[in-house]
């Protein structure tokens, strides 16, 4: 079974509520249209058997914890309904109303054991607080107790040079924020303190594979005292290849981890079906057919063995 672990669902109630608030996918960019039928058509076109749905950016917290709770509850209910309507084609990652740890734990208790969910979806930061922030430790402890798979999707950092770099920020800021989140987890000793969490980072981990050697050289510095080996830790994570299938991106992380830590990601519908098809062809070219089989079939079968 070929599995896509980076695949978004954008439900009407979520879209409409964000539109009322004037919030898009990112500044000046609206949310794309989505339906389960469109996802299934794309999956059939590129040979994906199962997609694990997630909400992704911009997430749910816009300064109002009550709104975040409401949006997450509605989204998780919509995700569960979509999975039930299309058995064998979809699973989902639980949407979490962070930065409130109390609310996130309550939502995890409400839906986290449901058959529709293969793990939890988190963003790289919540109001500028990254996932290794000690305030999030109670949630990480529960995710560790449950041996959860956690898919980390980038979002915009609180501060970025919008005026100086005239590009939609997702083009570069998302990969930078994935890097910040990954490094933040390492600096706070999260992978070793919560070793049962199985982390997936989007877009081949952003720029982290490129920085691995630079960070490894810095291991004697006091800032890295909680990192028990940069290479060892980075090789313990999983990485999806959504929008990162060039030899420069996918080739880099493949050299770092080997193909046993790579996973398929499409980023649909933020990426159209034609581009997804081209990216999958490129990934096969970079990895080779045998490794692509490992990435698309064997790795998710092992990682999600409890649910697929």
N, C-alpha and C positions, 0 to 999 in steps of 0.2 A: 504494500500500500504506500503510494507516494503522498507525502504530507507537506503542506505549506503552513508554517508556524507564524507567518507575519502577514495577516490578511484581515482587513478591517470591515466592520459593519457599522453603518451610519443610519440609525433609525429615525423615522419621521418626527417623533416626539422630542428627541434630542436635538435634531436639526432645527425644528421650529422654535424650541426654547432658546437655543443659542442665537438664532436670528432675531428674536425679540430683544435680546441683550446686545445685539450688534457685534457678536463674536463669530469669527470665521475660523478656518483651519489654522491660519496664521494672519498677521496683519495685512489687510487688503486682499486676502485670498479666501474665497468661500469654500465650503465643504462640497466635495463632489457628490453627484447622485449615486445612490447604491440600492440594489435589491438583491435578495438571495438568488433570484433567477439570473441576474447578471453575473454574480459570482460563479454559479454553476456552469454557465456558458463559458466563462474564461477558464475554469478548471478543466472542463472537458476538452477545450482547445489545446491546452498545454500538457494534458495528461496528469493532472493532480486528482487524486482520489478523495482526499480529506483536507479541509482547511480548518485551522483553529482560529476562530474569530476573536478580535479584540477591538476596543474602542480607539485606542491611540490618542494622539494629540488633536485638539488642545486639552483633552481631559475634562475634568468636572469641577475643579476648584477655581473660582473667580472672585475670591475674597469672601464668600458666603458659605459657611460649613453646612447650613441647612439645605441650600441649593445643591451642593455636592452630594449630600445624602440622597436627595430626591432623584437627581439625575442618575446616580449609580444604581439605585434600586430599580428604576425604570429600565435602564440599559441591561442590567443583569436578567431581569424578567424577559426582556425582548430577546436576549441572547439564548436563554433557555428555551423559549418558544421556537426560535428558529432552528435550533438543534433538534428539537422534538419533531418539527415539521419535515425535516430532511434527514432521516436516520442514516447513519453511515457516511454522510457527506460533510458534516460540520461538527466540531466541538468548539469550546470557547474558553477564554481566560477571564476570570472574575475581575470586574471593574471595581476599583477601590476608592472610597471617598477621603483620601488623604488630603491635607496633612493631619487630620484628626485621627489619631491612632485608635481611640475608643470607637469611633464610628467605623473605621476600617475593620476592626476585630468583630464588631457586631455584624457587618455585612458578610464577612468571611464565615461567621457562624451560621448566618441565614442561608447562604447558597453554596458555600465552598465544598460541601460534601455531595452536592448534586451530581447526577450522572452526566449532565451537560458540560461540566467544567473539567478541563485538563490541567488547570493551574491558575495562576494569578497574573494579571497584567499590571505592571507599574510603570510610571513615567520616571525619567531621569532625575527630575527635581520637582518639588512642590513648594511654590512661593520662595524659591531660592534655597531650599533645604534639600540636600542630596541624600540618597538612600542610606548612607553610612552614618548619618546624624544620630547620635545616641538617643534622641527622642523617639526614633523609630524602632529601637531595640525590642520593645514588647511585641510589636507586630512581627519582626524578624524571628523572634523566639518561637512564636506560634507557627510561622511558616516553616521553620526548621523542625518543629515537633511533627508537623504534617508531612515533612519531606516534600515540600511543594516544588513544582517547576514554576519559575518566575520569569516571565518575559518582560524585558526592560525596553520600553519604547522612548525615543527622544522627544523632548519638547523644548521650547525656547528657554534660554536662561533669562533671569530677571534683567540682566544688563548685557547688551551687545551693541556694537557700533553701527546702529541702523543708518545714521546720517552719513557715515564715511564709506560704507560698502553698499552700493545701490543694487542689491540682489534680494529676491525673496529669501528670508533668513533660513528657511529649511535647507537650502542648498549647501550651506556650510555650517550653520550653527547647530543643526541637528547632530552632525557627526562629531562636532566639538563637545556637545553636551553628553553624548554617549561616552566619550572619553573621560569627561569630568566625573560622570557617575561611576564608571568602572574604577578609576583611580581612587575616588573617594571611598568606595567600598574596601579597596585594598588598604588604604592608609588607616582606616578604622578597624582593621583586622576582622572584617565581617566574614570572609570566606572560611576562616579558621574557627571563629567563634560560633558560627552557624553552618556547620559543614554539610548538613543534610539538604540545604536549599540548593536546587539545581538552576543555575542562572543562565538565561539566554540573552545575549546582547544583540541589538539590531544592527543592520548595515555593517556587518563584519567588525563590530566593535569600534566604529568610527576611526579615529587616528591612533587608537591604542596599540595595534600591532606595530605600526611604524615607531612608536615611542618605547616599545618594550626594552630594547637594548639600552636606550638612554636612561630609563628608570632602573634597569638592572645595574648599570654602572654606579648609580647613586645609592645602592642598597646600604652602604656603610653610614649614610647620613642619618641623623637622629629622627628626621621626619618619617623615615621608612622602617622604624623599629618594629612596627606591628605587621610588617609584610614578611611572611615566611617564604621568601623567594619570589621575585617578580615573574620569572618565566614559569615556575611551577604553578603559581596562582592563576596566571592568565591562561594556562593550558587546562585548568580545571573548569573553565567556563565553556558554554556553547555560544555559537555565533550564527545568526541567520545572514544569508547573503542578499537580502533585499536591496536593490539599487546599488549593489557593490560586487558586480560580477566580472569586472575587468581583471586582467592579470595583475594590475597594480594594487587592487584592493583585495580581491578574493585570493590571488596568488600569495599576497603577503600573509594573510591570516592562515592560509593552508600550510605555508612553510613553518609558521609558529606552532600550530596545534596538530597538524595532520588532519586527514579528512574525517576522523572519528568525532570531531567536535564541531562539525559544520552542519547547518540545517538549511533547508529551502525556505526562502521568503519571497513573496511577490509584491507586497505593499499595495495590492489592489484594494479599493478603486482609486487610490491616489496616483497609481500608475495604471495606464490603460492596458487592455489585453494584448495589443500588438507589441507594446514595449516589454511587457512581461514575457511574452514568447521569445523576443529577441534576447532578453537577459538570460533566460533559461538555456537558450542555444549557446550563448557566450559562456555560461558557467560550465556547460558540458565540454566546450572546447578547452577551457582553462584546466578543469579537473581531470578530464577524460571520462569515458562512459562508465568504467568500473567504479571509479570514485564517486561519480554522480549517483550511482545506484546506492552506495553506502550512505551518502548524504540525504538522498530523498526517501529511502526506504529503511535501511538498517538502523540508522541513528535514531529517528523518531520511534521506531518499534521498540528500541531499548529504553529511550527516555520516557516514553508514555506507555510503557507496558501494562500499567494498571488500567488504562482506559481505551486502548485501541488493540 
